[in-house]
Each structure stands twice: as structure tokens, then as C-alpha cells.
Amino acid sequence: METSEKMFNWDEEWNISFAGCGFRCIYYLGALSCILERVPQLVHGASKICGASSGCLVAAALAVGIPIEQFCVDVLTVAKEARKHTLGVFHPTFSLLRTVRDTLLEKLPADAHLRASGKLCVSLTRLADRKNILVSEFDSREELIQALMCSCFFPVYCGSIPPSYRGVHYMDGALSNNMPLFEQRNTITMAPFSGESDICPTEGTFNFFEVHYSNFSIQVNTGNVHRICTSFLPPTLEKLAEICHNGYVDALHFLRERDLLGTQYPPLSLMVETDTVKPACCEPVKTLLNGQNPHQEDHWWLDVKVIEHLPVSFKKVLCEACRDSQCGDTQWSQLTEFLPVKAVMDLLALLMLPIELTFSLTKSMILPLLTSTADLCRQTWRSRAKDPNSALSEQHRSRKSSNSDLRTQNGVDQNIKPLTSTLSPNSAKLFIGTTTVTWTSSNAHLPV
């Protein structure tokens, strides 16, 4: 590729596109930390920020203004929560989609749909015909959340019933278009898999085989096989920190290759930590661990070289997450390292799995039933409270109906009217068989 083709064109509009990658989306956060630290205009000046699957969550965070350090905390929290269970994300008591929705409801601002409209582009796959849909306009905050949830729904992995957006069921956008706006020339593509993306890992060996699917290119090698597995099954927090650092290094390589660290945007020197200079994230930790074992002051929970190039804010986030996951249960983790104890723990986990599954299914069936019953009672109470006259008339009608039923049961026909005499007071009728005899007081005798 010629030098002119490598140069980034600031005169044209440009886009940023993130491929779907599951838990490896932390790679994007490391890459973005490098770009925002050195060439922030490359992110802030983008015309559209696109994404599919977990990539759309990163794009949404940039579009609505959520700090990427905060997003990094959420990714580490979800990964830590998933790793607590025996089957990870497939455990019946853990719902990845519900966790993502709760996080979006908590973190998205009230005007998120206004900030995202026209800026964010979400890739969706329509369930009916598997056609790709790109959504960039949102009428409400709830509608934005629905679009993000649909793009993150991977069949079987996230459940069996896909969510809906504007009344239509959609699923993971990566199944039909994993790199939105890939065809536009000035689109910066990012992916945590080695391939043809602008910012991606590089393999040391030459690859003859590549797979092109859904506007996405990925090389066939053992490294990508491992990366795909860790996309669905979250690795350790230390490994996630390393993935984040790799994103930073690959983004820095991209900026240098495109000559974006020139005079217009001067580069910042890499602050490589040495043995004599401790990283800034260790300062509060040394005070916290004062008086404990000396090896704990050497950053034993996370290798300093893994995060040496990251900004201080990311170092603190990653260090705190790794320290909390290891320092909190150090003695217990050491105990479970013994093979007999580990075997017993695994056996108990398998025995408890049917019980947990039964509890989860019962909970999922009873809670919706109780919720719907409570909503029905609440609506009935509100309707009666709004119109008391209608409630009284309904009560009157029901009382009248009950009285009518009572008379019917007693053998009284409502259609029978009471008998009234049409004869004069001085006359009378006598019924003898089929013969009717009428007489008056003036008659002397009865006719024969």
C-alpha cells in the first residue's frame, strides 16, 4: 500500500465501526483509551459510530458520552459474575441479556436517545428473513435499549426467545453484518481478531486462509480460535486486562501507520514503568496492604508489564478489579487448589445443578404470574377509583340479577302478572267443570 493511501483523509467524513466479539469488547476500550489520549478528534469528529453485538454497546457508550473507564468496570463486573457459576454464562441462574439490560437502565442518561440519534448506528438481523437492518434513529430511551438488546441477542447463547424492536423480533446483528458501513472507504474498522481490520491483532506467521462472512474478514489460525472461545466464555480478569492492553498497543500502531501522530497531533511519549518506579495504581494499594506480607506490595495480583502503557485511570480500574477478585478469597482459593478438595467441590456443584435449575424455572414461571395478577388487580382498582358511579351501578345490577335468580329458583315466573277482577262488586263467576255460571245480586234464582 502506498504512503498516500495510508494517510488519513481529514477532509472527508469518517466513521468508526466495531465488530461483535462478546467479552473481548474490552479490547476496544484499550484501543479507544489510546486514541482519546493522543488523537481525540478522531473519535469526537466521527460522523457515525457503528457496532454489532457487543460492539454496539461500545459504540453507544461513545455516542451518549459514557466514560470508557466506567464501561470497563461494567465489563469486568459481568465477567466476574459469570465466572462465579459452575457453567459460566450457561448457568440457569445467570442471564447475560438481563444483566446487560439492567446495566443499560442504570447507566444510560434520560436523553440518551437524543444523543444517539443520527450518531449511533446499530446492526440488527431480522428474525423473519435474516435480513440486515441498520438503525440510527431512536424515539425514546426505551427504544434505544430495545435496539441494543436485539443486536446483542445470540440465539441459544442468550436464550430462546429473541427480543423485539418496534414490534418486530430481531437477533444478533453480527449474523448478517458484523462490520456496519464497512464498504465506505473512510471507515475505521476495529476487531479483536486478526484479519483485515484497521485496528486488530497481528499474527507473526503468514496466513493463507481467511474467512469472509457478514462484511467481516478473519484469518484462520489457532490464535483466532482461542479468541473466539474467550468471546463467549469470559477469561480471567488478568487475561481481560492483557486484552485491554493489546488494544492500546494495536491502536498506537494504527496511529503511527496513518501518520496521525505528526505535527498536527503531537505524540505523547510512552511512559514505560521501570523497576524503580511503581505504577500510580499501586500507591493506594501499598497503603491498604501495609503490615501484610511483603510479596503483596509487589503487585502480585496483576503483572505490571501487562498494563504498562495504559492510562492511569485504566490501570486503577484493572488493578482494583484483579486485586478484589484475588485478595478477597486468597485462603479459600489456596485451599481449593488441592486436588481432593477441588474434586469434591466440582461434584457438589454438579449435584446442586438440578436443584438450581428447578428453582430457576419455578421462579421464572411464578414471578410473571404473580406480576400479571397484581397488574390486573391494580388496573381494576384504578378503574373503580376513577368512576365510582359506574361501580355503584354495577353493584346495583349485580344485586338485581341475584334477586331475579332467587325468584326463579323459588318457582315465581316474572312474566305472570297478578290477577285483577274485572267484574262489578255485585257479580260473581262460578266455574263448574267447563261451564261458567254468572249471577248478580238481583237474580232471584239461577238459570237451569
Residue pairs with C-beta under 8 A, 6 or more apart in sequence:
6 257
6 258
6 259
7 258
7 259
8 14
8 42
8 258
8 259
8 260
9 186
12 186
13 47
13 186
14 42
14 45
14 46
14 47
14 186
14 187
14 188
15 46
15 47
15 48
15 49
15 50
15 121
15 181
15 184
15 186
15 187
15 188
16 43
16 46
16 48
16 49
16 50
16 59
16 62
16 187
16 188
16 190
17 50
17 51
17 55
17 179
17 180
17 181
17 182
17 187
17 188
17 189
17 190
18 25
18 28
18 49
18 50
18 51
18 52
18 55
18 56
18 58
18 59
18 190
18 191
19 51
19 52
19 53
19 55
19 174
19 178
19 179
19 189
19 190
19 191
19 192
19 193
19 197
19 216
20 51
20 52
20 53
20 54
20 55
20 56
20 172
20 173
20 174
20 178
21 27
21 53
21 54
21 55
21 191
21 192
21 193
21 227
21 231
22 53
22 54
22 230
22 231
22 232
23 54
23 75
23 78
23 79
23 230
23 231
23 232
23 233
23 234
23 235
23 240
24 192
24 227
24 230
24 231
24 243
25 54
25 55
25 57
25 58
25 75
25 192
26 72
26 75
26 76
26 240
26 243
26 244
26 247
27 190
27 192
27 243
27 244
27 246
27 247
28 55
28 58
28 190
28 192
28 247
29 58
29 68
29 71
29 72
29 75
29 244
29 247
29 314
30 243
30 244
30 245
30 246
30 247
30 248
30 251
30 310
30 314
31 190
31 199
31 247
31 248
31 250
31 251
32 43
32 58
32 62
32 68
32 247
32 251
33 68
33 248
33 310
33 311
33 313
33 314
34 247
34 248
34 249
34 251
34 252
34 255
35 42
35 43
35 251
35 255
36 43
36 68
37 268
37 311
38 252
38 255
38 260
38 261
38 265
38 267
38 268
39 255
39 260
39 261
39 265
41 265
42 188
42 260
43 49
43 62
46 188
48 119
48 120
48 121
48 136
48 181
49 59
49 62
49 63
49 119
49 120
49 121
50 56
50 59
50 120
50 121
50 122
50 123
50 134
50 180
50 181
50 187
51 57
51 58
51 59
51 60
51 120
51 121
51 122
51 123
51 151
51 180
52 122
52 123
52 151
52 172
52 173
52 174
52 177
52 178
52 179
52 180
53 123
53 151
53 152
53 154
53 172
53 173
53 174
53 178
54 152
55 174
55 190
56 120
56 122
56 123
56 148
56 151
56 152
56 173
57 71
57 100
57 148
57 152
58 68
58 71
59 120
59 121
59 122
60 66
60 108
60 112
60 116
60 120
60 122
60 144
60 148
61 68
61 71
62 68
63 115
63 116
63 119
63 120
64 108
64 109
64 112
64 115
64 116
64 120
65 109
65 115
66 107
66 108
69 313
69 314
69 317
70 107
72 244
72 314
72 317
72 318
73 317
73 321
74 103
74 107
75 240
76 237
76 240
76 317
76 318
76 321
77 321
78 96
78 99
78 100
78 103
78 234
79 234
79 235
79 237
79 240
80 237
80 321
80 325
81 94
81 99
82 88
82 89
82 94
82 96
82 234
83 234
83 236
85 91
85 93
85 94
86 346
86 349
86 350
86 353
87 353
88 94
88 233
88 234
89 96
89 157
89 232
89 233
89 234
91 356
92 356
92 357
92 360
92 361
93 356
93 359
93 360
95 159
96 157
96 158
97 149
97 152
97 153
97 158
97 159
97 163
100 148
100 149
100 152
101 145
101 149
104 145
104 148
104 149
105 145
108 141
108 144
108 145
109 115
110 141
111 141
112 141
112 144
113 138
113 139
113 140
113 141
113 143
113 144
116 138
116 144
117 136
117 137
117 138
118 136
118 137
119 136
120 136
120 138
120 144
121 134
121 135
121 136
121 180
121 181
122 134
122 135
122 136
122 147
122 148
122 151
122 173
122 180
123 132
123 133
123 134
123 151
123 173
123 174
123 176
123 177
123 178
123 180
124 132
124 133
124 134
124 135
124 147
124 150
124 151
124 165
124 170
124 171
124 173
125 131
125 132
125 133
125 170
125 171
125 172
125 173
125 174
125 175
125 176
125 177
126 132
126 133
126 168
126 169
126 170
127 162
127 168
127 169
127 170
127 171
128 168
128 169
130 175
130 176
131 176
132 173
132 176
132 177
133 170
134 177
134 180
135 147
135 165
138 144
138 147
143 165
143 166
146 163
146 164
146 165
146 166
147 165
149 163
150 162
150 163
150 164
150 165
150 169
150 170
150 171
150 173
151 170
151 172
151 173
152 158
152 172
153 159
153 162
153 163
153 170
153 171
153 172
154 171
154 172
154 174
154 175
155 162
155 171
155 172
157 232
162 169
162 170
162 171
163 169
163 170
164 170
173 180
174 214
174 216
175 214
176 214
177 214
177 215
178 213
178 214
178 215
178 216
179 189
179 191
179 197
179 214
179 215
179 216
180 215
181 187
182 189
182 215
182 216
183 215
188 198
188 199
189 197
189 198
189 199
190 197
190 198
190 199
190 200
191 197
191 199
191 200
191 216
191 218
192 200
192 201
192 227
192 231
192 243
192 247
193 200
193 201
193 218
193 219
193 224
193 227
193 228
194 200
194 201
194 202
194 203
194 207
194 218
194 219
194 221
194 223
194 224
195 210
195 216
195 217
195 218
195 219
195 224
196 210
196 217
197 217
198 254
199 247
199 250
199 251
199 254
200 250
201 223
201 227
201 246
201 250
202 250
202 253
203 219
203 221
203 223
205 221
207 219
207 220
207 221
209 219
209 220
210 217
210 218
210 219
210 220
211 217
211 218
211 219
211 220
218 224
230 239
230 243
234 240
235 243
237 318
237 321
237 322
237 325
238 301
238 302
238 303
238 306
238 322
240 318
241 302
241 306
241 307
241 318
241 321
241 322
242 306
244 307
244 310
244 314
244 318
245 306
245 307
245 308
245 309
245 310
248 309
248 310
249 309
252 270
252 309
254 260
255 261
255 267
261 267
270 309
271 309
272 308
272 309
273 279
273 304
273 305
273 308
278 286
278 299
279 299
279 304
279 307
279 308
279 312
279 315
279 319
280 312
280 315
280 316
281 307
281 312
281 315
281 316
281 318
281 319
281 320
282 297
282 299
282 319
285 299
285 319
285 323
286 297
289 296
289 297
296 327
299 319
301 319
301 322
301 323
301 325
301 326
301 327
302 318
302 319
302 322
302 323
307 314
307 315
307 318
307 319
310 318
326 333
335 341
336 342
336 345
384 390
384 391
404 414
407 414
408 414
423 429
424 440
426 440
426 441
426 442
427 438
427 439
427 440
427 441
428 438
428 439
429 436
429 437
429 438
430 436
430 437
430 438
430 439
437 446
439 446
